[in-house]
């Protein structure tokens, strides 16, 4: 099947393959086998299975980390589980998953937008600087 018939973007093409061959489809990306999972329930099921928890080595990333794949995104097996638990625990301590935090974030975002809009009105043009309105960690 010609890839041009599947869609414009890579996401459209992968979704179309899922429609044609089912929600869990195996393909090769060059020499590497890959799995395409489409659909919320199917994705949830795949990520909860132990046999899908390992990732193939990405040598460029391992080289960047001194020969080891580290972090939440690149780690594998036991190290990945440990990093994931730690990350979720820390995020929960900061309010991740709590609805009370959502209203606080909305208030802060609204205050930031108001500050920028006020600065735009004051300057009389369509540009303003924000270096004095946000902390360094927000701008990076």
C-alpha positions as CSV (number, residue, x, y, z in Angstrom):
1,X,0.0,0.0,0.0
2,X,1.4,3.4,-0.9
3,X,2.0,5.7,2.1
4,X,0.7,8.7,0.2
5,X,-2.8,7.2,0.3
6,X,-2.8,6.9,4.1
7,X,-2.8,10.6,4.9
8,X,-0.8,13.9,5.0
9,X,0.9,13.7,8.4
10,X,2.7,10.8,10.1
11,X,-0.1,10.8,12.8
12,X,-2.8,10.5,10.1
13,X,-0.8,7.7,8.4
14,X,-0.4,5.7,11.6
15,X,-4.1,6.2,12.5
16,X,-5.1,4.9,9.1
17,X,-2.9,1.8,9.6
18,X,-4.7,1.3,12.9
19,X,-8.1,1.5,11.1
20,X,-7.0,-1.0,8.4
21,X,-5.1,-3.6,10.5
22,X,-6.6,-3.1,14.0
23,X,-5.8,-1.2,17.1
24,X,-2.5,-3.0,17.8
25,X,-0.4,-3.3,14.6
26,X,3.3,-4.3,14.1
27,X,5.5,-2.6,11.5
28,X,9.1,-2.2,10.8
29,X,10.7,1.3,11.1
30,X,13.8,0.6,9.0
31,X,15.3,-2.5,10.5
32,X,13.6,-2.1,13.9
33,X,10.3,-3.7,14.7
34,X,7.7,-1.3,16.2
35,X,4.1,-1.5,17.4
36,X,1.4,1.0,16.6
37,X,-1.4,1.3,19.2
38,X,-4.5,3.3,18.4
39,X,-7.4,3.9,20.7
40,X,-7.6,5.0,24.4
41,X,-8.5,1.6,25.9
42,X,-6.0,-0.3,23.8
43,X,-3.2,2.1,24.7
44,X,-4.1,1.9,28.4
45,X,-4.1,-1.9,28.3
46,X,-0.7,-2.0,26.4
47,X,1.0,0.3,28.9
48,X,-0.3,-1.7,31.9
49,X,1.3,-4.9,30.6
50,X,4.7,-5.9,31.8
51,X,5.8,-7.3,28.4
52,X,5.5,-3.9,26.8
53,X,7.5,-2.0,29.5
54,X,10.9,-2.4,27.8
55,X,12.3,0.0,25.2
56,X,14.8,-0.8,22.5
57,X,18.2,0.8,22.9
58,X,18.7,4.2,21.3
59,X,22.4,4.4,21.0
60,X,22.7,8.2,20.5
61,X,20.8,8.8,23.7
62,X,22.8,6.2,25.7
63,X,26.0,7.8,24.4
64,X,24.8,11.2,25.7
65,X,24.2,9.7,29.1
66,X,27.6,7.9,29.3
67,X,26.5,4.6,28.0
68,X,23.3,4.3,30.1
69,X,19.7,5.2,29.3
70,X,18.5,7.3,32.2
71,X,15.5,9.3,33.3
72,X,11.8,8.7,33.1
73,X,11.7,8.7,29.3
74,X,14.7,6.6,28.4
75,X,15.3,4.2,31.4
76,X,14.2,0.6,31.2
77,X,13.0,-2.1,33.5
78,X,13.5,-1.7,37.3
79,X,15.3,1.7,36.9
80,X,12.3,3.0,34.9
81,X,9.8,1.8,37.5
82,X,11.8,3.4,40.3
83,X,12.2,6.7,38.5
84,X,8.5,6.7,37.6
85,X,7.4,6.1,41.2
86,X,9.7,8.9,42.4
87,X,8.5,11.3,39.8
88,X,4.9,10.7,40.5
89,X,5.4,11.0,44.3
90,X,7.2,14.4,43.9
91,X,4.6,15.6,41.4
92,X,1.8,14.7,43.8
93,X,3.6,16.6,46.6
94,X,3.4,19.6,44.3
95,X,-0.4,19.0,43.7
96,X,-0.4,16.9,40.5
97,X,-3.7,15.2,40.1
98,X,-5.5,17.5,42.6
99,X,-8.4,19.6,41.4
100,X,-7.6,22.3,43.9
101,X,-4.3,23.0,42.1
102,X,-6.2,23.5,38.8
103,X,-8.0,26.6,40.0
104,X,-4.7,28.0,41.4
105,X,-3.1,27.5,38.0
106,X,-6.0,29.2,36.2
107,X,-5.7,32.2,38.6
108,X,-2.0,32.6,38.0
109,X,-2.4,32.3,34.2
110,X,-5.1,34.9,34.2
111,X,-2.9,37.2,36.3
112,X,0.0,36.8,33.9
113,X,-2.2,37.5,30.9
114,X,-3.6,40.6,32.6
115,X,-0.1,41.8,33.4
116,X,1.0,41.5,29.7
117,X,-2.2,43.1,28.4
118,X,-1.7,46.0,30.8
119,X,1.9,46.5,29.6
120,X,0.7,46.4,26.0
121,X,-1.9,49.1,26.7
122,X,0.6,51.2,28.5
123,X,3.2,51.0,25.8
124,X,0.7,51.8,23.1
125,X,2.0,49.3,20.6
126,X,1.9,45.5,20.0
127,X,5.2,44.7,21.7
128,X,6.4,44.6,25.2
129,X,9.2,42.9,27.2
130,X,8.4,40.2,29.7
131,X,11.8,39.9,31.4
132,X,10.6,41.7,34.4
133,X,7.2,39.9,34.6
134,X,8.3,36.3,34.9
135,X,10.9,34.5,36.9
136,X,13.9,33.0,35.1
137,X,12.5,29.4,35.5
138,X,9.3,30.4,33.7
139,X,11.0,31.9,30.7
140,X,13.5,29.2,30.0
